[in-house]
Amino acid sequence: MLRYDRPAIGLALGLSGLAGFVDALGFLNIGGFFVSFMTGNTTRLGIELAEGRIDGILLAGLIIALFVLGVICGSLVGHVGRHRRQAAVLAFVTLALALSAGLYGAGQGIAAAGILALAMGAENAVFQRDGEVTIGLTYMTGTLVKMGQRLAGALLGGSKRAFLRHFVLWLSLLVGAFLGAYAHGHVGLGAIWLAAMAAGGFTIVAFFMPSQD
């Protein structure tokens, strides 16, 4: 993350906020499952397996599978996009979010949540070098670990500000989740349209940004 310039970091912060927004919508819609945080879903899958709840096992497994499929799709779309890889991936995310919103409008709430997981998996392909994700946008465990390491380095005489980018990335997800929960309380899963519009805006921004991959 420290290797990117400020415009790229700004895009990452916006996309992390989008992930928090979407995750809150999905979590509130399907009751305790996430659409971007697969560590939580894996723990939930283990619990469902231990308690023998078939519906929970199927739902957790399906969401995880769709997330992985999204990562695959995002990586392939990015490969096809070449020098406009980030914009191509975000265009795919935008279309997936719009599809999810359409499914919700048609009364298919669970299917809509599943497509949200697909979109969030794809989003993680935005920042990628040599086939590896360089900025995790939808999960913060690694970010918090790196922040802690930077703080430890500061205590040992290193940079006093190196932790800030990791902290702000985490904060962006938190703010996005707050806004997602607030929007869900007022318009329900219809707030996916707001996420789709935001993703469309980020697509335009990414199109005009120089590639740093």
C-alpha positions in Angstrom: 0.0 0.0 0.0 2.9 2.4 0.7 4.0 2.0 -2.9 1.0 3.7 -4.4 0.6 7.5 -4.9 -2.1 9.6 -3.4 -4.7 9.3 -6.3 -4.5 5.5 -6.1 -4.8 5.6 -2.3 -7.8 7.9 -2.6 -9.4 5.3 -4.9 -8.6 2.5 -2.5 -10.2 4.4 0.3 -13.4 5.0 -1.7 -13.6 1.3 -2.7 -13.0 0.2 0.9 -15.9 2.4 1.9 -18.0 0.9 -0.9 -17.1 -2.6 0.4 -18.3 -1.6 3.9 -21.5 -0.2 2.6 -22.3 -3.3 0.5 -21.3 -5.7 3.3 -23.6 -3.9 5.8 -26.5 -4.2 3.3 -25.8 -7.9 2.7 -25.3 -8.7 6.4 -28.6 -7.0 7.4 -30.5 -8.7 4.5 -29.5 -12.3 5.1 -29.1 -12.2 8.9 -25.6 -12.7 10.1 -23.8 -13.6 6.9 -21.3 -11.3 5.1 -20.9 -10.6 1.4 -17.3 -9.4 1.5 -15.8 -10.8 4.8 -15.2 -14.4 4.0 -13.3 -15.1 7.3 -16.5 -14.4 9.2 -18.5 -16.6 6.8 -15.9 -19.4 7.1 -16.3 -19.3 10.9 -20.1 -19.2 10.4 -19.9 -22.2 8.1 -18.0 -24.2 10.8 -20.7 -23.4 13.3 -23.4 -24.4 10.9 -21.6 -27.7 10.2 -21.2 -28.4 13.9 -24.9 -27.7 14.6 -26.1 -29.5 11.5 -28.1 -26.7 10.0 -28.4 -27.5 6.3 -29.8 -24.2 5.2 -27.0 -22.3 7.0 -24.4 -24.6 5.5 -25.7 -24.1 2.0 -26.0 -20.4 2.4 -22.5 -19.9 3.8 -21.0 -22.2 1.2 -22.8 -20.5 -1.6 -21.7 -17.0 -0.6 -18.0 -18.1 -0.2 -18.2 -19.8 -3.6 -19.6 -16.8 -5.3 -17.0 -14.5 -3.7 -14.2 -16.8 -5.1 -16.0 -16.8 -8.5 -16.0 -13.0 -8.3 -12.2 -12.9 -7.7 -11.7 -15.2 -10.7 -14.0 -13.0 -12.9 -12.3 -9.8 -11.7 -8.9 -11.2 -12.4 -9.9 -12.4 -15.9 -11.6 -9.1 -16.8 -8.6 -7.2 -15.6 -6.3 -9.3 -17.8 -8.5 -8.5 -20.8 -8.6 -4.8 -19.8 -4.7 -4.6 -20.0 -3.7 -1.0 -19.4 -7.2 -0.1 -18.3 -7.3 -3.1 -16.0 -8.6 -1.2 -12.9 -11.4 0.5 -14.9 -12.4 -2.8 -16.5 -12.6 -4.5 -13.1 -14.7 -1.7 -11.7 -17.0 -1.7 -14.7 -17.6 -5.4 -14.0 -18.3 -4.6 -10.3 -20.7 -1.8 -11.4 -22.7 -4.2 -13.6 -22.8 -6.9 -10.9 -24.1 -4.4 -8.4 -26.8 -3.2 -10.9 -27.8 -6.8 -11.5 -28.1 -7.4 -7.7 -30.3 -4.3 -7.4 -32.4 -5.6 -10.3 -32.8 -9.0 -8.6 -33.8 -7.3 -5.4 -36.4 -5.3 -7.3 -37.8 -8.5 -8.7 -38.2 -9.9 -5.2 -35.1 -12.2 -5.3 -33.4 -11.0 -2.1 -31.2 -14.0 -1.5 -30.0 -14.1 -5.1 -29.3 -10.3 -4.9 -27.1 -10.9 -1.8 -25.3 -13.6 -3.7 -24.4 -11.3 -6.5 -23.2 -8.8 -4.0 -20.6 -11.4 -2.9 -19.6 -11.9 -6.5 -19.1 -8.1 -6.9 -17.1 -7.8 -3.7 -14.9 -10.7 -4.8 -14.2 -9.0 -8.1 -13.4 -5.7 -6.4 -10.4 -7.2 -4.8 -8.8 -7.5 -8.3 -8.6 -3.7 -8.6 -5.2 -3.4 -6.9 -3.1 -6.3 -8.1 0.5 -6.8 -9.2 2.0 -10.0 -10.7 -1.2 -11.8 -10.1 -1.2 -10.9 -6.3 -3.6 -8.5 -4.5 -1.6 -5.6 -3.2 -4.4 -3.8 -1.3 -7.2 -5.8 0.3 -10.3 -3.7 -0.1 -13.0 -5.9 1.5 -11.2 -7.4 4.5 -9.3 -5.5 7.2 -7.5 -8.2 9.3 -4.3 -7.9 7.3 -4.6 -4.1 7.2 -4.9 -4.0 11.0 -1.9 -6.3 11.4 0.2 -4.1 9.1 -1.0 -1.0 11.1 0.1 -2.7 14.3 3.5 -3.5 12.7 3.9 0.1 11.6 3.1 1.3 15.1 5.6 -1.1 16.6 8.2 0.2 14.1 7.4 3.7 15.2 8.1 2.8 18.8 11.4 1.4 17.7 12.4 4.6 16.0 10.8 4.2 12.6 8.4 6.4 10.8 5.7 7.9 13.0 3.2 8.2 10.2 3.6 5.0 8.3 0.6 3.5 10.0 -1.8 6.2 8.9 -2.7 4.8 5.4 -3.6 1.5 7.0 -5.7 3.2 9.7 -7.6 5.4 7.2 -8.3 2.3 5.0 -9.8 0.6 8.0 -11.7 3.7 8.9 -13.1 4.0 5.4 -14.6 0.5 5.6 -16.1 1.4 9.0 -17.7 4.6 7.7 -19.0 2.7 4.6 -20.6 0.1 6.9 -22.2 2.8 9.0 -23.7 4.5 5.9 -24.8 1.1 4.5 -26.6 0.3 7.8 -28.2 3.7 7.8 -29.3 3.4 4.2 -30.7 -0.1 4.8 -32.8 1.3 7.6 -34.5 3.8 5.3 -34.7 2.1 1.9 -33.7 -1.5 2.5 -31.7 -3.4 -0.1 -32.8 -0.9 -2.6 -29.7 1.0 -1.5 -27.7 -1.2 -3.8 -28.5 1.2 -6.5 -26.5 3.8 -4.5 -23.6 1.4 -4.4 -23.9 0.7 -8.2 -23.8 4.5 -8.9 -20.8 4.9 -6.7 -19.0 2.1 -8.4 -19.8 3.7 -11.7 -18.2 6.9 -10.5 -15.1 5.0 -9.4 -14.9 3.3 -12.8 -14.7 6.7 -14.5 -12.1 7.9 -12.1 -10.0 4.7 -12.6 -10.3 5.1 -16.4 -8.5 8.4 -16.3 -5.9 7.4 -13.7 -2.5 6.2 -14.9 -1.9 2.5 -14.3 0.4 1.7 -11.4 0.4 -2.1 -11.8 
